[in-house]
Amino acid sequence: MSTEEVTVDHKGRVQIPKAIRDKVGLHVGGKARLKIEKENIVIMPPISAEEFIKEMEGCIKEGTPAIDPLKLKKMWELTEK
């Protein structure tokens, strides 16, 4: 794992070096996810609908889901366009 030091500007922004963006698949105008782990901020590429559904498998323990996962996938895809 490599570490780079960046500067936070007056609006709270940081510039992610191109080599790092390329390595993790972040693109200009694209989205990223932020996650806080203890005292760290983790920047990740966006999650696909398939990855989201896979992550959510097993979360509903009882009853019928409020929404069909395939319908959720279609809704997700519409928001990505």
ZAKOL-990371 format. One record per atom (N, C-alpha, C): x, y, z; residue number from 0; atom name. Coordinates in pm, 1 decimal. Atoms other than C-alpha are relative to their C-alpha. Layout:
// residues N
{{X, Y, Z}, NUM, CA}
...
This chain:
// residues 81
{{85.1, -117.7, 0.0}, 0, N}
{{0.0, 0.0, 0.0}, 0, CA}
{{89.2, 123.4, 0.0}, 0, C}
{{-78.6, -122.0, 5.0}, 1, N}
{{139.8, 338.1, -96.0}, 1, CA}
{{-73.6, 111.5, 73.7}, 1, C}
{{55.5, -114.6, -71.0}, 2, N}
{{86.2, 659.5, 97.4}, 2, CA}
{{53.2, 126.0, -64.9}, 2, C}
{{-40.7, -129.6, 53.7}, 3, N}
{{90.1, 1009.6, -46.2}, 3, CA}
{{-61.3, 107.5, 86.0}, 3, C}
{{51.3, -113.0, -75.6}, 4, N}
{{49.8, 1336.4, 135.3}, 4, CA}
{{-55.8, 102.7, -97.4}, 4, C}
{{64.8, -100.4, 83.9}, 5, N}
{{-192.6, 1587.3, -17.3}, 5, CA}
{{-42.0, 116.7, 89.5}, 5, C}
{{40.8, -119.6, -72.7}, 6, N}
{{-311.0, 1934.4, 80.9}, 6, CA}
{{-151.7, 15.7, -7.6}, 6, C}
{{143.3, -30.3, -3.3}, 7, N}
{{-666.4, 2017.0, 187.6}, 7, CA}
{{-14.8, 148.6, -27.4}, 7, C}
{{15.1, -142.2, 31.7}, 8, N}
{{-777.8, 2344.5, 26.4}, 8, CA}
{{-106.7, 64.8, 89.0}, 8, C}
{{90.8, -75.6, -86.6}, 9, N}
{{-1000.8, 2612.7, 180.0}, 9, CA}
{{-145.5, -47.4, -7.9}, 9, C}
{{134.8, 56.3, 11.8}, 10, N}
{{-1315.2, 2429.5, 60.2}, 10, CA}
{{-5.8, -145.4, 48.1}, 10, C}
{{-3.7, 137.0, -50.4}, 11, N}
{{-1210.3, 2097.8, 215.7}, 11, CA}
{{30.8, -103.9, -105.3}, 11, C}
{{-28.5, 92.9, 109.6}, 12, N}
{{-1105.6, 1943.8, -115.5}, 12, CA}
{{145.0, -45.4, 4.2}, 12, C}
{{-135.9, 51.9, 19.7}, 13, N}
{{-805.7, 1725.0, -181.5}, 13, CA}
{{9.8, -48.4, -143.5}, 13, C}
{{-22.0, 51.6, 134.4}, 14, N}
{{-655.9, 1634.9, -515.8}, 14, CA}
{{63.3, -137.4, 12.3}, 14, C}
{{-53.0, 136.2, -1.0}, 15, N}
{{-604.9, 1263.4, -562.6}, 15, CA}
{{93.8, -12.4, -119.3}, 15, C}
{{-94.7, 11.1, 111.1}, 16, N}
{{-289.9, 1207.0, -768.6}, 16, CA}
{{-49.7, -96.8, -107.8}, 16, C}
{{47.3, 77.2, 115.3}, 17, N}
{{-357.5, 1066.4, -1117.0}, 17, CA}
{{37.3, -147.4, 9.0}, 17, C}
{{-43.0, 140.2, -8.2}, 18, N}
{{-156.7, 749.3, -1058.8}, 18, CA}
{{-90.3, -79.6, 94.4}, 18, C}
{{88.0, 67.1, -96.1}, 19, N}
{{-376.3, 663.5, -759.0}, 19, CA}
{{-140.4, -12.9, -57.7}, 19, C}
{{133.2, 6.0, 62.7}, 20, N}
{{-701.8, 751.6, -942.0}, 20, CA}
{{-4.7, -112.1, -103.6}, 20, C}
{{-4.9, 103.3, 103.9}, 21, N}
{{-598.3, 530.4, -1232.2}, 21, CA}
{{3.3, -140.1, 60.4}, 21, C}
{{-16.8, 131.4, -61.5}, 22, N}
{{-502.2, 242.7, -1003.6}, 22, CA}
{{-131.3, -54.1, 56.6}, 22, C}
{{125.0, 46.7, -61.0}, 23, N}
{{-843.9, 230.0, -832.5}, 23, CA}
{{-122.8, 24.5, -87.0}, 23, C}
{{111.2, -17.1, 93.1}, 24, N}
{{-1058.5, 332.2, -1129.1}, 24, CA}
{{-88.8, 119.7, 26.5}, 24, C}
{{75.3, -124.2, -16.5}, 25, N}
{{-1168.6, 683.4, -1030.5}, 25, CA}
{{21.3, 84.4, -124.7}, 25, C}
{{-8.2, -75.8, 124.3}, 26, N}
{{-1248.9, 898.1, -1333.8}, 26, CA}
{{-53.1, 141.4, 17.8}, 26, C}
{{45.1, -138.5, -3.5}, 27, N}
{{-1296.0, 1272.6, -1390.5}, 27, CA}
{{-150.7, 3.7, -23.5}, 27, C}
{{144.8, -10.2, 11.1}, 28, N}
{{-1663.1, 1354.4, -1339.5}, 28, CA}
{{-74.3, -119.4, 57.6}, 28, C}
{{62.5, 118.7, -59.0}, 29, N}
{{-1726.8, 1014.2, -1185.1}, 29, CA}
{{-25.9, 19.3, 148.0}, 29, C}
{{31.3, -4.7, -142.3}, 30, N}
{{-1840.9, 937.9, -834.5}, 30, CA}
{{99.7, -84.0, 78.0}, 30, C}
{{-83.1, 78.0, -91.4}, 31, N}
{{-1650.7, 805.3, -537.3}, 31, CA}
{{-79.1, -18.0, 129.0}, 31, C}
{{62.3, 22.9, -130.9}, 32, N}
{{-1758.2, 662.0, -202.2}, 32, CA}
{{102.7, 30.4, 107.7}, 32, C}
{{-85.8, -28.0, -114.5}, 33, N}
{{-1615.1, 777.9, 129.1}, 33, CA}
{{-46.0, -85.0, 117.5}, 33, C}
{{31.1, 84.2, -115.1}, 34, N}
{{-1596.4, 555.7, 433.9}, 34, CA}
{{95.5, 38.2, 112.2}, 34, C}
{{-84.9, -30.3, -115.4}, 35, N}
{{-1467.1, 634.6, 780.5}, 35, CA}
{{29.2, -130.6, 72.0}, 35, C}
{{-45.4, 116.8, -75.0}, 36, N}
{{-1265.3, 358.1, 945.6}, 36, CA}
{{91.6, 49.2, 109.8}, 36, C}
{{-71.1, -54.9, -115.9}, 37, N}
{{-1154.4, 459.0, 1293.0}, 37, CA}
{{33.5, 145.8, -26.9}, 37, C}
{{-38.1, -139.5, 24.0}, 38, N}
{{-958.1, 779.1, 1227.6}, 38, CA}
{{42.5, 24.2, -144.9}, 38, C}
{{-40.2, -9.5, 140.0}, 39, N}
{{-912.0, 721.9, 853.2}, 39, CA}
{{-119.9, 23.6, -90.7}, 39, C}
{{99.7, -16.0, 105.1}, 40, N}
{{-1110.0, 834.1, 549.6}, 40, CA}
{{46.7, -86.0, -116.7}, 40, C}
{{-32.0, 88.6, 111.4}, 41, N}
{{-1116.6, 567.5, 279.2}, 41, CA}
{{-80.9, 46.9, -120.4}, 41, C}
{{66.2, -41.5, 123.9}, 42, N}
{{-1196.4, 680.2, -77.4}, 42, CA}
{{-2.5, -120.3, -92.5}, 42, C}
{{16.9, 119.4, 82.7}, 43, N}
{{-1338.0, 407.3, -298.7}, 43, CA}
{{-76.0, 33.9, -127.2}, 43, C}
{{81.4, -20.0, 120.1}, 44, N}
{{-1474.2, 382.8, -651.0}, 44, CA}
{{-145.3, -34.5, 32.1}, 44, C}
{{140.5, 31.7, -26.2}, 45, N}
{{-1853.5, 362.4, -675.2}, 45, CA}
{{-25.8, -149.5, -11.0}, 45, C}
{{36.0, 141.4, 1.5}, 46, N}
{{-2017.7, 27.5, -619.7}, 46, CA}
{{-102.8, -23.9, -110.5}, 46, C}
{{97.5, 34.1, 105.2}, 47, N}
{{-2203.6, -140.9, -904.7}, 47, CA}
{{-124.6, -58.9, 65.0}, 47, C}
{{124.9, 57.8, -51.1}, 48, N}
{{-2561.5, -262.2, -864.6}, 48, CA}
{{21.5, -145.2, 41.5}, 48, C}
{{-24.9, 141.4, -31.2}, 49, N}
{{-2438.3, -622.6, -871.4}, 49, CA}
{{76.4, -14.0, 130.8}, 49, C}
{{-78.4, 6.2, -123.8}, 50, N}
{{-2181.8, -557.9, -597.5}, 50, CA}
{{-86.3, 36.7, 120.4}, 50, C}
{{87.8, -42.8, -108.4}, 51, N}
{{-2443.6, -377.7, -386.0}, 51, CA}
{{-92.8, -114.3, 41.0}, 51, C}
{{91.9, 110.0, -29.5}, 52, N}
{{-2690.0, -666.7, -414.0}, 52, CA}
{{75.0, -113.7, 69.8}, 52, C}
{{-80.0, 105.7, -63.1}, 53, N}
{{-2413.9, -914.9, -328.4}, 53, CA}
{{32.3, 34.9, 145.3}, 53, C}
{{-29.7, -44.6, -136.9}, 54, N}
{{-2318.2, -707.4, -20.2}, 54, CA}
{{-122.8, -11.6, 89.7}, 54, C}
{{122.9, -1.4, -78.6}, 55, N}
{{-2681.9, -695.2, 91.5}, 55, CA}
{{-59.6, -138.3, 22.6}, 55, C}
{{52.3, 135.5, -16.4}, 56, N}
{{-2745.0, -1069.0, 55.8}, 56, CA}
{{13.5, -42.8, 145.3}, 56, C}
{{-2.0, 48.0, -137.0}, 57, N}
{{-2837.8, -1214.3, 391.1}, 57, CA}
{{-36.5, 105.1, 102.5}, 57, C}
{{35.9, -105.7, -95.5}, 58, N}
{{-2927.5, -878.1, 547.8}, 58, CA}
{{-144.4, -12.9, 47.3}, 58, C}
{{139.5, 17.6, -37.4}, 59, N}
{{-3298.3, -958.9, 546.5}, 59, CA}
{{-13.8, -140.9, 56.2}, 59, C}
{{5.3, 130.4, -66.8}, 60, N}
{{-3349.0, -1237.6, 795.4}, 60, CA}
{{-139.1, -61.9, -2.5}, 60, C}
{{136.0, 52.7, -6.3}, 61, N}
{{-3729.0, -1268.7, 807.8}, 61, CA}
{{-89.7, 74.6, -96.5}, 61, C}
{{100.8, -66.4, 80.3}, 62, N}
{{-4025.4, -1192.9, 588.6}, 62, CA}
{{41.0, 17.9, -145.1}, 62, C}
{{-21.0, -27.2, 140.9}, 63, N}
{{-4045.2, -1072.0, 233.1}, 63, CA}
{{64.8, 135.9, -16.1}, 63, C}
{{-62.1, -130.9, 20.4}, 64, N}
{{-3818.3, -791.3, 108.3}, 64, CA}
{{-104.1, 101.9, -45.8}, 64, C}
{{92.2, -106.9, 37.8}, 65, N}
{{-3998.3, -458.3, 65.7}, 65, CA}
{{8.8, 30.8, -149.1}, 65, C}
{{-18.4, -26.1, 142.6}, 66, N}
{{-3858.3, -432.3, -287.6}, 66, CA}
{{77.4, -116.2, -61.9}, 66, C}
{{-66.2, 106.7, 73.0}, 67, N}
{{-3754.3, -690.9, -542.2}, 67, CA}
{{142.3, 43.7, -35.4}, 67, C}
{{-138.5, -38.2, 30.8}, 68, N}
{{-3372.2, -689.6, -577.8}, 68, CA}
{{23.0, 35.4, -146.9}, 68, C}
{{-18.1, -31.3, 142.4}, 69, N}
{{-3400.3, -690.8, -959.5}, 69, CA}
{{-59.3, 136.5, -33.7}, 69, C}
{{58.8, -133.0, 19.4}, 70, N}
{{-3630.1, -386.4, -948.1}, 70, CA}
{{95.6, 106.4, 55.6}, 70, C}
{{-97.8, -91.3, -59.0}, 71, N}
{{-3376.1, -217.6, -719.0}, 71, CA}
{{117.4, 19.5, -94.8}, 71, C}
{{-110.8, -8.2, 95.2}, 72, N}
{{-3102.2, -298.1, -971.7}, 72, CA}
{{-35.5, 92.4, -116.0}, 72, C}
{{41.9, -85.6, 110.9}, 73, N}
{{-3302.1, -134.1, -1252.7}, 73, CA}
{{-5.3, 145.9, 41.9}, 73, C}
{{5.5, -137.7, -51.1}, 74, N}
{{-3364.2, 176.1, -1037.6}, 74, CA}
{{142.0, 55.9, 11.8}, 74, C}
{{-139.8, -39.8, -20.0}, 75, N}
{{-2991.6, 188.4, -956.1}, 75, CA}
{{61.5, 38.3, -135.0}, 75, C}
{{-57.7, -24.1, 131.3}, 76, N}
{{-2895.5, 167.6, -1323.4}, 76, CA}
{{-50.7, 130.7, -59.9}, 76, C}
{{55.3, -125.3, 51.0}, 77, N}
{{-3128.4, 458.7, -1410.6}, 77, CA}
{{69.1, 120.9, 63.3}, 77, C}
{{-66.3, -111.3, -67.5}, 78, N}
{{-2954.6, 681.3, -1152.8}, 78, CA}
{{145.4, 15.1, -43.2}, 78, C}
{{-139.5, -5.7, 42.9}, 79, N}
{{-2610.5, 595.5, -1292.9}, 79, CA}
{{16.7, 71.1, -134.3}, 79, C}
{{-9.0, -59.4, 133.2}, 80, N}
{{-2692.8, 742.1, -1636.6}, 80, CA}
{{0.8, 149.3, 4.2}, 80, C}
